[in-house]
């Protein structure tokens, strides 16, 4: 945890800075306010879906083998789905 939490704070600050920069750029380009708000809402929705999808990994809540396999980003990357398969087979 002591490696993860400082990086998390800096990542949140960097994300806010990038959002502010992008918002300022869109404003200076003359993009309509409604379009900027729609982009912001879309980004927020993406963040919520991402959180809801991967929360079982972060908070170690029960997760099925099927769910684990469905949400792997790439077939070459493993997030420990074989552990769920062993637990479910017993």
C-alpha positions as semicolon CSV with decimal commas, in nm:
position;residue;x (nm);y (nm);z (nm)
1;X;0,000;0,000;0,000
2;X;0,279;0,244;0,077
3;X;0,389;0,227;-0,289
4;X;0,038;0,251;-0,431
5;X;-0,114;0,544;-0,241
6;X;0,140;0,818;-0,326
7;X;0,121;0,721;-0,692
8;X;-0,258;0,733;-0,675
9;X;-0,258;1,091;-0,544
10;X;-0,024;1,205;-0,819
11;X;-0,228;1,022;-1,082
12;X;-0,547;1,195;-0,966
13;X;-0,374;1,534;-0,975
14;X;-0,233;1,463;-1,322
15;X;-0,575;1,354;-1,447
16;X;-0,733;1,676;-1,319
17;X;-0,458;1,882;-1,482
18;X;-0,505;1,704;-1,816
19;X;-0,882;1,753;-1,797
20;X;-0,834;2,124;-1,724
21;X;-0,586;2,157;-2,012
22;X;-0,820;1,978;-2,256
23;X;-1,117;2,186;-2,140
24;X;-0,921;2,509;-2,189
25;X;-0,808;2,397;-2,537
26;X;-1,164;2,315;-2,641
27;X;-1,280;2,652;-2,509
28;X;-1,008;2,839;-2,698
29;X;-1,097;2,653;-3,019
30;X;-1,454;2,776;-2,988
31;X;-1,619;2,442;-2,923
32;X;-1,977;2,490;-2,805
33;X;-2,035;2,464;-2,429
34;X;-2,285;2,180;-2,471
35;X;-2,029;1,972;-2,661
36;X;-1,769;2,032;-2,389
37;X;-2,019;1,926;-2,125
38;X;-2,110;1,613;-2,322
39;X;-1,742;1,520;-2,343
40;X;-1,709;1,571;-1,967
41;X;-2,016;1,358;-1,894
42;X;-1,889;1,086;-2,129
43;X;-1,553;1,085;-1,952
44;X;-1,725;1,064;-1,614
45;X;-1,945;0,776;-1,735
46;X;-1,637;0,592;-1,863
47;X;-1,468;0,637;-1,524
48;X;-1,774;0,503;-1,339
49;X;-1,806;0,198;-1,565
50;X;-1,434;0,130;-1,531
51;X;-1,454;0,153;-1,153
52;X;-1,759;-0,072;-1,134
53;X;-1,597;-0,328;-1,363
54;X;-1,266;-0,359;-1,180
55;X;-1,378;-0,288;-0,821
56;X;-1,374;-0,660;-0,729
57;X;-1,000;-0,669;-0,801
58;X;-0,931;-0,354;-0,603
59;X;-1,145;-0,436;-0,302
60;X;-1,104;-0,817;-0,309
61;X;-1,477;-0,886;-0,323
62;X;-1,611;-1,216;-0,457
63;X;-1,582;-1,256;-0,833
64;X;-1,661;-1,550;-1,057
65;X;-1,424;-1,714;-1,303
66;X;-1,645;-1,612;-1,595
67;X;-1,644;-1,247;-1,485
68;X;-1,268;-1,252;-1,441
69;X;-1,207;-1,389;-1,791
70;X;-1,455;-1,148;-1,949
71;X;-1,274;-0,842;-1,815
72;X;-0,913;-0,926;-1,894
73;X;-0,772;-0,648;-2,111
74;X;-0,569;-0,884;-2,327
75;X;-0,552;-1,263;-2,347
76;X;-0,177;-1,250;-2,279
77;X;-0,226;-1,062;-1,952
78;X;-0,345;-1,253;-1,652
79;X;-0,517;-1,111;-1,346
80;X;-0,529;-1,442;-1,163
81;X;-0,843;-1,598;-1,313
82;X;-0,703;-1,948;-1,266
83;X;-0,745;-1,902;-0,890
84;X;-1,118;-1,853;-0,934
85;X;-1,146;-2,163;-1,150
86;X;-0,982;-2,377;-0,880
87;X;-1,203;-2,236;-0,605
88;X;-1,522;-2,293;-0,807
89;X;-1,432;-2,652;-0,898
90;X;-1,397;-2,766;-0,537
